[in-house]
Amino acid sequence: MTEPTNYPENPVVLPLDDWLYEAHPVAGCSTCAEAVAALETARKSGDANTRFEAARIVRQHPHGTGVSA
């Protein structure tokens, strides 16, 4: 049987990319306003998944098409 590989250092933990949490809402858009409010609440509570989802909604929301997400 072979011995497991041993590493001399602890693994490196990289932070998530900041762009995942970037959101540039459009003024007057109710969907963006709701998502930004959720983004801020999640940021204060440390909920990374909700922060990502809220920022994704703002990034991918179809503005100016009359379609709401």
MOCOR-V164831 format. One record per residue. N is the residue number from 1. PHI is phi in whole degrees, 0 to 359 (999 if undefined). BURIAL is I if it has 9 or more other C-alpha atoms within 8 Angstrom, else O. Layout:
BEGIN
N/PHI/BURIAL ; N/PHI/BURIAL
END
This chain:
BEGIN
1/999/O ; 2/269/O ; 3/280/O ; 4/293/O ; 5/289/O ; 6/251/O ; 7/249/O ; 8/284/O ; 9/231/O ; 10/290/O ; 11/295/O ; 12/276/O ; 13/256/O ; 14/268/O ; 15/287/O ; 16/291/O ; 17/296/O ; 18/297/O ; 19/297/O ; 20/297/I ; 21/254/I ; 22/286/O ; 23/213/I ; 24/241/O ; 25/290/I ; 26/269/O ; 27/300/O ; 28/87/O ; 29/269/I ; 30/292/O ; 31/296/I ; 32/296/I ; 33/299/I ; 34/296/O ; 35/293/I ; 36/293/I ; 37/298/O ; 38/295/I ; 39/299/I ; 40/294/I ; 41/298/O ; 42/293/I ; 43/298/I ; 44/293/O ; 45/270/O ; 46/82/O ; 47/272/I ; 48/295/O ; 49/295/O ; 50/294/I ; 51/300/I ; 52/299/I ; 53/297/O ; 54/294/I ; 55/294/I ; 56/297/I ; 57/300/I ; 58/295/I ; 59/295/I ; 60/258/O ; 61/292/I ; 62/283/I ; 63/275/O ; 64/78/O ; 65/256/O ; 66/79/O ; 67/254/O ; 68/259/O ; 69/271/O
END
